[in-house]
Amino acid sequence: MLVKYIFTSERLSVQVHPSVEQALPGEAGKEECWLVLDAEPGARLAIGFEREMTADEVEAAARDGSIETCLNWHPAQAGDFFYLPAGTVHAIGGGLSIVEIQQASDTTFRIYDYGRPRELHLERALEVAKLGTYDPKNSSKASSKHALVDGPWFRLNLVVGEPDEAIMIKYRGPMLALPLQGEIAAYSGSCKAIAGECLLADGLNSLDFSASKFTLLTQAT
């Protein structure tokens, strides 16, 4: 797994990742999710298309720059959560602070980069991309009442204060803890993490939640 904190001052590239099944030798599949930590007024995220597209339409729009108008741009606010299945075309706009949790993969196919002089990967992108709309069932407001992710690659839960028994049972073995507010300590206080950091622990039993209010817990499945 990879955990990233992303802070954007400008739009990031329009891109897509393959699934494990679609990945070729030397590539790796990637499913990922975003939790918006903070958003400036008008900040947006692009996920999926406004309508069902053809590969030829997407290629033409990527080449002439009109692909921005084809994407479905979602207004973003703190607490918004989005799961991105592999193959979902996406882009992060400016003015956002996001925590991104994903399969450990750096395989990214850029479709459009706003004229910046970086390589594009249109052929592979179109081979793996889903060219339709984004399923709203994959987005929600982050809540401790339900698992944010309980999928084939990783699980993710938001915990308020101390984790309950159901969470304790689920998170056995190596895991990551990300304090969103306050501090997490492990191993009798010898290792600590604050907001913006990530702590690796052997399991929940080694963590001290007494100084944390909101914490993300995640683990490979």
N, C-alpha and C positions, 0 to 999 in steps of 0.2 A: 504494500500500500504506500501511497504518497499523500502527504498533507501539505497544502500550500496556503499561505496567506497572500492574497492578491489585492493590490491597491492601484487603481487606475486613474491616471490623469487624462488619458485619451482612449479612443476606441482600440480594442485589440482585434487581431485578424479574424476573419470569418473562416472557420475550420471545422474539421470532422475527424473522428477517430474510428478505427475498425473494431469489430468485435473479435473475440478470441478465434472464432471460426473463420473470420475473413482475413485475419492477419497472415501475411506471407512470411517465409523465413527471413529473419532479421527484424521483423516487426513484432509488436505486442498489442493485444487487444486492450481497450480502455473504456470502462464505464466510470462515470464520475457524478458528483453532485456539488451543488453550491448552496451555501447558507450566507445570505446577505447580512453583514454585520453593521454596515452603515451605508447610506446613500444620499448624495446631494440631490436637491430638487431637480426633477426631470431626468434622473439617471435611469438607464434602460438596459435590458439584456435581450439579445436576439436568440430565440430558440425555435427552430423549425421554420417552415414557410407559411405564408398567408393562405396558400392554396396548394393543391397537388401540382407539382411541376414535372416536366420531362427533363431528362438529362441534357438534351439539346438546349432547352430554355435556360437551365442553370448555367451551362457553359457559356452561352451567349451573354447572360447577365453578368457573369463574373468577368468576362473580357471587356465589357463596355461600362462596368461600374454600377449598373442599375440593380445589382443583386441586393443592395441595401434596402431598396423599396420592396423587394420580394420577401424579405424575412419578416417574421412575426416578432415585433419588438415589445417586450413586456416591461411596463413601469416597475421599478424596483424600490422596495422599502426594507428597512431593517426588520429581520425576522422572516423574510421570504425565503422559501426553500424550494429548490428545483433539482430533480433527479434527471440526468441525461443518459439515456441508454446509448450504447455504442451505435454509431451511424447518425446521431442527431446533429444536424448542422447548427452551429452556434457562434456567438460572438459576445464579448463583454464590452459594454460601453464605458465611457469615462465617468469619474466621480463616484466610484464604488469601492467599498472595502468588503472582501469576500473571503470566506474560508472554503477551499476546494479540497474534497476528499475523493480519491480515485484509485483505480488499480495502478500498480507500479509500472507505468509505461510512458515512454516519451515519443510514441508514434503519433505524429500530428500531420494531417494533410491540410495545408492552407489552400483555401479557395479564392480568397480575395484579401488584399492587404492595404487598401486605400492609397495605392500608388507607391508604397514604400518599396525599396529595392531588395526584396527578399524573394527567395524561390517560392513558386506556387506548385501545387501538386494536383492539378485538376484531374488528370486521368485516374489516379488512384482514389481521389476524393469521390468522384462520380461512381466508381465501382462499389464503394461501401456506404454512400450516403442514402439516408431515407429522404425522399423528396416530397414528403407530405407535411401535414401540420403536426404540431406538438400536442401530445395527449395531456389535457389539463389534470388528469389524475396523478401525474408525476410532479405536480407542484402543490404547495401547501404553505400554511404558516407554521413555523417551527413550534413544536409543543412537546412537553414531557409526557403527554398522555399516550402517545403512540410512537412506535419506532419510526424514525425518519427513513431508515433503509434497513431492510432485512432480506437481502438479495443473495444471489449465488456467489458473489465475490467479496462482499463485506457487509457488516452491520454498522448502524450509526444510531445512537440515542442521545437525546438531550435530557440531562438530569438537573433537577432543581434541588440544591442542598445535597443531602445524603441519598444515595441510590436505594431503591426499595429491594425487597427480596427477589422479585422477578428479574430485575436487572442483575443482581448479584449472581443468580443461577446461570444467566445467559453468558456473562463475561468471565469465563474461566480461561486461563492461559494468557499469553502475551497480548497486550492491548495498548492503545494510545488514549491519553486524556488531554483535552484541550480546554483549559479554563477560559470562559468567556467573560467572567467577572469574578474577581477574587484570586485565590491562589490554591494550587493543588500541591500536596507534598507526598513523597513516597519514601519507603525504606527508612522509617523512623525519622523522617525529616531531613535526611541527608541529600535528597534530590527534590527540587521544587520547580514549579512552572507558574508563570503569571499569564494574563491575557496577552495573546500574540505569540505564545510559545506552545510547545507540544511535549508531553512527557511520556516516555515509554516505561511501562510497568509490567511485572510478571503476571499481575492479575489485580482485581479490585481489592482483594484483601490487603494488598501492600500500600493502598492509597489512603490518604487522610483528606477528607472533604470538609473539615471543620471551618476552613477559611474561604471556601468557595461557594458562590451563590448559583452560578450557571456553569455547567460543564458539558462538553461533548465527549462521548465515549465512542470509540470505533475500534473495530477488530476485523481482520480477515476471516472469511468463513471457509 
